[in-house]
Amino acid sequence: MTRSEPAARPSLPCGPDELRSLFLFAKLSQEQLNWLCEHGRVEHFDTGPVYTEGDPASCFFVLMEGSLVISRRIGSEDVEVNRTSERGVYAGAWRAYLGDRVPQRYDSSLRVLAPSRFFVLDADRFAQLIQEWFPMALHLLEGLFFGIQNVQQAVGQRERLLALGALSAGLTHELNNPAAAAVRATSSLRDRVAGMRRKLGTIAAGPYDRLALETLIRIQEDAVEHVSKAPALSPMQAADREDELADWLDEHGIADGWELAPTFVQAGLDVDWLATVTDALDPGIREGALRWLNYTLETELLMNEIEDSTTRVSTLVAAAKQYSQMDRAPHSTVDVHELLDSTLLMMGRKFGKSITLVKDYDRSLPAIPAYAAELNQVWTNLIDNAVAAMPDGGTLSIRTGLVGDRLLVEIADTGSGIAPEVQGRIFEPFFTTKAFGEGTGLGLDISWRIVVNKHRGDLRVESRPGDTRFQVLLPLASPPPES
């Protein structure tokens, strides 16, 4: 039994004239004031709690004398939202008129700072009052409440669909590049294999003894091994080596050496290697052997390109699955770093070359119980806002760590920052600083609901020009079921 239930304490005298002195009841008729005293009661509360957030909303309270504090649970903390001594302030079961269509639970906690008196009306009596005394107002309030709720759901769904559409377009583009590269490489590979068959026929018909063939095969294997160890060269370095190799080939009687040089350089071969190889070959077969070797290297390089492209496709598909959590239960134990990386991979096309990504992960952090797909939506919203705040480029930093008994994910940018006068409003539904048509104002509101309401965590922001940080704090233990 809660402290707000009727049997919790004896009732005090209720005077219609005192009720009329409260702003909430000032316009009521004498008959209505008498009805309130008949069906309600006045109760005295000592310093301490009156009701607790989440408990069944059984009573409607109006402060007659004293001082109160209203607080809401955010993460692991009780955050004060109102402190007042103003007579007539009300709280409690104010949504009772909506009946079973909404959960009838206290959405905050109420405590008194000093001995206080309240006018108390049971929830069902409050609902009766609204329905019988203010029938038109009832319809207006119902329409307003459910209308806002429906608009938020519809626009929230639209926000998610827009984000999904943008990510899908980016993913399609990212998949198309490696897929097209694999198709091109496969077509080129077919030509190179055909060329190798012709060269092999020429070699078989040529003046090659067994020892020469064994030497060719050994050279081929050595060249293929070089491909796997080829260094990464800048365009300038590659051009210099190609010129050096082309000149060397021309000096040693290999016609059109400039055609062979790019492949040899890409495979990691240099002049010293070619000199060693040609010394081991009979002068009469050197040119044919080098051209056959060129086909071998081109084939190996093309196969590497196909492997890289298909691996990229596979990685992107795996990231899409990880991002959507399509093959996992809605609530599971997850590694936040996997979620962050999959989101970054999905959004990589938005960064461009002007934004530098810095990741500072604490890999010792444990996996946590969470709604993974919805956390990915939070990362998407925060990263998208960070990128939008840096139209001329900057640094996007993502850091993880441990703060007390909660896991921290911090997403920071070096943009212009959030003006101090609007920082307190950025989590409000439909509030946006973007130009008309560029944002719905629900991204941060949705993120707040996912982090705070669904995960019992906390979402904070610190901002000044050149340094804006959104901090998501998530409990390491499983949060209570969502109400």
LODREN-340049 format. One line per field, with one value per residue (C-alpha): chain; x, y, z. Coordinates in pm, whole numbers. Example, Ala and Ser with C-alpha at 12.3 -4.5 7.8 and 13.67 -1.06 7.14 Angstrom:
unit: c(A A) .
c1: c(1230 1367) .
c2: c(-450 -106) .
c3: c(780 714) .
END
This chain:
unit: c(A A A A A A A A A A A A A A A A A A A A A A A A A A A A A A A A A A A A A A A A A A A A A A A A A A A A A A A A A A A A A A A A A A A A A A A A A A A A A A A A A A A A A A A A A A A A A A A A A A A A A A A A A A A A A A A A A A A A A A A A A A A A A A A A A A A A A A A A A A A A A A A A A A A A A A A A A A A A A A A A A A A A A A A A A A A A A A A A A A A A A A A A A A A A A A A A A A A A A A A A A A A A A A A A A A A A A A A A A A A A A A A A A A A A A A A A A A A A A A A A A A A A A A A A A A A A A A A A A A A A A A A A A A A A A A A A A A A A A A A A A A A A A A A A A A A A A A A A A A A A A A A A A A A A A A A A A A A A A A A A A A A A A A A A A A A A A A A A A A A A A A A A A A A A A A A A A A A A A A A A A A A A A A A A A A A A A A A A A A A A A A A A A A A A A A A A A A A A A A A A A A A A A A A A A A A A A A A A A A A A A A A A A A A A A A A A A A A A A A A A A A A A A A A A A A A A A A A A A A A A A A A A A A A A A A A A A A A A A A A A A A A) .
c1: c(0 150 139 -106 -380 -694 -638 -284 -380 -681 -851 -849 -1142 -1202 -1340 -1485 -1365 -1005 -1027 -1155 -837 -629 -578 -672 -1023 -1078 -1341 -1549 -1904 -2007 -2174 -1852 -1644 -1886 -1853 -1475 -1492 -1750 -1552 -1198 -1008 -731 -427 -120 223 539 874 953 807 443 456 723 769 642 389 19 -121 -402 -444 -440 -265 -304 -68 -256 29 396 679 739 993 906 1182 1224 1449 1713 1955 2068 1994 1685 1677 1478 1235 1034 1067 791 582 311 -36 -249 37 -87 69 -7 -275 -349 -390 -665 -922 -758 -847 -690 -570 -245 -47 -184 142 311 554 757 828 689 828 769 1046 845 517 257 -115 -265 -612 -629 -873 -878 -790 -1135 -1303 -1067 -1157 -1527 -1478 -1317 -1571 -1881 -1774 -1566 -1689 -1565 -1230 -1205 -1233 -981 -734 -775 -723 -419 -261 -312 -259 86 159 57 250 562 527 462 745 972 898 964 1294 1397 1293 1489 1795 1750 1710 2028 2219 2078 2188 2534 2552 2443 2718 2977 2873 2871 3236 3393 3135 3216 3589 3544 3353 3624 3902 3725 3691 4060 4158 3987 4199 4519 4450 4390 4723 4896 4759 4898 5235 5243 5186 5470 5700 5605 5689 6009 6366 6327 6496 6392 6645 6525 6161 6246 6427 6123 5890 6122 6134 5757 5708 5956 5780 5438 5583 5700 5342 5227 5510 5491 5535 5276 5418 5305 5219 5549 5754 5575 5635 6009 6046 5853 6088 6390 6261 6156 6504 6669 6450 6523 6897 6880 6703 6346 6121 5848 5972 5737 5447 5596 5733 5402 5313 5662 5661 5312 5430 5723 6000 6302 6608 6825 6571 6539 6918 6944 6664 6793 7141 6982 6811 6952 6966 6753 6454 6479 6219 5965 6022 5973 5650 5521 5618 5423 5107 5163 5200 4897 4689 4805 4737 4389 4308 4419 4193 3898 3971 3995 3671 3468 3609 3496 3146 3139 3255 2986 2713 2837 2834 2477 2368 2548 2395 2039 2082 1861 1994 1988 1734 1611 1771 2107 2457 2667 3010 2951 3267 3117 2804 3006 3227 2931 2763 3081 3119 2760 2804 3158 3044 2917 3258 3440 3806 3761 3668 3928 3803 3977 3881 3990 3841 3888 3889 3885 3521 3277 2987 2660 2292 2122 1879 2156 1963 1827 2170 2290 2016 2156 2508 2367 2185 2482 2740 2515 2473 2849 2924 2658 2824 3150 3054 3406 3576 3712 3773 3517 3630 3470 3584 3474 3554 3420 3259 3174 2946 2846 2994 3071 3047 3153 3104 3279 3324 3522 3231 3094 2921 2569 2463 2426 2071 1947 2149 1866 1618 1802 1637 1286 1067 1061 1327 1597 1864 1883 1733 1367 1322 1662 1566 1261 1388 1331 1679 1796 1453 1452 1810 1710 1417 1633 1919 1730 1388 1471 1822 1798 2111 2198 2261 2454 2604 2894 2952 3163 3297 3536 3447 3103 3073 2769 2814 2607 2625 2487 2448 2674 2394 2066 1813 1464 1199 1063 730) .
c2: c(0 335 650 806 546 654 429 552 841 1011 1288 1651 1893 2010 2363 2483 2836 2720 2523 2835 3017 2780 2897 2554 2574 2950 2944 2652 2695 2643 2316 2191 2290 2103 1799 1810 1819 1540 1304 1417 1473 1680 1489 1586 1454 1468 1536 1254 1073 1099 866 700 701 380 295 268 621 606 972 1330 1574 1952 2137 2343 2427 2330 2267 1987 1849 1655 1438 1191 889 930 642 570 922 1110 1443 1726 1881 2111 2256 2484 2611 2761 2670 2495 2312 1968 1631 1260 1079 1366 1126 925 1075 870 546 218 366 472 316 460 493 787 940 1112 1097 1346 1424 1707 1916 2015 1903 1975 1952 1825 1804 1443 1302 936 871 738 1043 1275 1098 1134 1506 1571 1360 1515 1877 1943 1711 1939 1993 1616 1564 1841 1696 1345 1470 1671 1386 1111 1349 1446 1080 974 1258 1164 800 888 1139 908 630 873 972 607 546 850 733 382 520 726 428 200 443 459 83 35 272 99 -245 -133 -27 -360 -557 -360 -403 -780 -793 -592 -802 -1125 -1010 -913 -1240 -1436 -1255 -1313 -1683 -1714 -1538 -1774 -2073 -1936 -1864 -2209 -2353 -2143 -2258 -2621 -2587 -2393 -2501 -2554 -2848 -2993 -2788 -2461 -2545 -2620 -2285 -2106 -2269 -2179 -1816 -1814 -1933 -1679 -1398 -1501 -1498 -1141 -1037 -1120 -910 -617 -282 -5 271 625 722 910 614 374 602 629 250 192 428 253 -94 13 158 -160 -383 -171 -185 -565 -605 -658 -478 -248 -282 -2 -248 -494 -244 -147 -511 -593 -286 -363 -718 -586 -678 -450 -425 -641 -925 -906 -906 -1225 -1390 -1302 -1429 -1769 -1778 -1854 -1528 -1690 -1740 -1437 -1220 -1501 -1603 -1249 -1204 -1537 -1421 -1098 -1300 -1497 -1180 -1013 -1323 -1323 -951 -984 -1274 -1058 -778 -1016 -1149 -795 -689 -990 -961 -598 -704 -972 -720 -472 -738 -850 -487 -444 -754 -633 -287 -413 -704 -899 -1236 -1164 -1136 -779 -784 -956 -919 -712 -557 -184 -164 -402 -186 133 -13 -147 195 372 134 194 571 591 750 1056 1141 1226 1318 1634 1455 1267 975 905 595 559 228 67 -296 -423 -317 -604 -687 -540 -637 -402 -353 -354 -238 60 153 153 407 622 604 690 999 1127 1063 1215 1530 1546 1521 1784 2018 2008 2109 2233 1930 1849 1560 1304 1128 821 713 433 385 305 567 413 119 241 210 537 602 957 1100 1433 1676 1993 2184 2524 2391 2427 2772 2785 2921 2611 2337 2280 2218 1988 1674 1817 1656 1851 2100 2142 2397 2270 2462 2402 2068 1933 1778 1657 1746 1390 1238 1339 1285 926 879 1008 767 471 548 683 517 184 119 315 499 866 1096 1418 1695 1933 2192 2492 2612 2352 2085 1923 1594 1369 1113 795 613 257 24 -281 -493 -576 -289 -359 -449 -151 -33) .
c3: c(0 -104 104 -143 -97 95 395 453 691 846 653 769 735 378 335 0 70 110 -213 -391 -279 -489 -849 -981 -833 -837 -1119 -987 -864 -504 -603 -764 -461 -237 -463 -430 -51 -52 -278 -200 121 277 401 601 495 700 533 291 -10 -118 -419 -634 -1011 -1169 -896 -993 -1024 -767 -662 -787 -547 -508 -273 -13 221 236 -7 -257 -502 -820 -969 -1255 -1279 -1549 -1567 -1213 -1087 -965 -1147 -990 -1238 -1007 -656 -534 -243 -465 -345 -606 -778 -879 -959 -965 -1162 -1400 -1697 -1528 -1770 -2051 -1877 -1988 -2316 -2149 -1861 -1537 -1345 -1183 -1435 -1161 -787 -534 -191 56 208 515 672 405 335 6 -134 -257 -512 -608 -972 -1067 -910 -1098 -1423 -1338 -1269 -1608 -1798 -1638 -1583 -1892 -2173 -2451 -2277 -2239 -2615 -2678 -2428 -2566 -2919 -2815 -2620 -2875 -3167 -3043 -2969 -3320 -3483 -3288 -3393 -3757 -3782 -3583 -3830 -4114 -3950 -3931 -4292 -4412 -4223 -4362 -4714 -4684 -4545 -4816 -5086 -4932 -4898 -5261 -5372 -5154 -5282 -5644 -5645 -5542 -5741 -6058 -5990 -5956 -6288 -6465 -6315 -6411 -6772 -6785 -6619 -6893 -7153 -6955 -6910 -7284 -7344 -7104 -7294 -7618 -7458 -7307 -7655 -7789 -7510 -7566 -7935 -7873 -7812 -7435 -7274 -6938 -6742 -6905 -6826 -6465 -6445 -6590 -6338 -6050 -6170 -6204 -5845 -5715 -5905 -5766 -5415 -5472 -5553 -5201 -5056 -5298 -5116 -5137 -5359 -5412 -5772 -5796 -5668 -5903 -6204 -6123 -6093 -6415 -6601 -6451 -6548 -6898 -6964 -6834 -7054 -7362 -7291 -7273 -7605 -7476 -7725 -7587 -7234 -7125 -7168 -6918 -6663 -6490 -6418 -6288 -6060 -5926 -5853 -5650 -5897 -5947 -6173 -5943 -5954 -6332 -6370 -6162 -6362 -6706 -6614 -6550 -6891 -7232 -7436 -7705 -7478 -7251 -7420 -7456 -7094 -6965 -7161 -7032 -6683 -6745 -6814 -6494 -6286 -6445 -6365 -6004 -5962 -6112 -5880 -5586 -5709 -5733 -5385 -5241 -5412 -5303 -4950 -4946 -5056 -4786 -4524 -4623 -4611 -4269 -4150 -4280 -4088 -3777 -3813 -3860 -3615 -3856 -3738 -3362 -3085 -3018 -2672 -2639 -2497 -2738 -2783 -2838 -3048 -3304 -3316 -3357 -3631 -3828 -3808 -3917 -4210 -4314 -4290 -4430 -4756 -4565 -4426 -4744 -4740 -4535 -4211 -4009 -3799 -3467 -3265 -2903 -2790 -2452 -2567 -2208 -2168 -2116 -2343 -2217 -2244 -2490 -2776 -3036 -3343 -3150 -3016 -3378 -3446 -3164 -3309 -3653 -3523 -3322 -3595 -3861 -3649 -3589 -3962 -4042 -3789 -3990 -4348 -4413 -4258 -3917 -3679 -3567 -3248 -3094 -2749 -2517 -2152 -1808 -1580 -1245 -1312 -1659 -2005 -2185 -2557 -2646 -2995 -3047 -3335 -3402 -3554 -3458 -3147 -3006 -2890 -2507 -2532 -2718 -2546 -2299 -2583 -2821 -2681 -2721 -2989 -3319 -3206 -3469 -3557 -3916 -4207 -4288 -4461 -4358 -4026 -3837 -3489 -3369 -3404 -3057 -2904 -3036 -2913 -2568 -2549 -2654 -2414 -2112 -2125 -2286 -2152 -1824 -1925 -1966 -2263 -2206 -2415 -2361 -2630 -2710 -3046 -3183 -2928 -2899 -2710 -2679 -2403 -2387 -2052 -2046 -1746 -1741 -1592 -1761 -1737 -1603 -1863 -2057 -1917) .
END
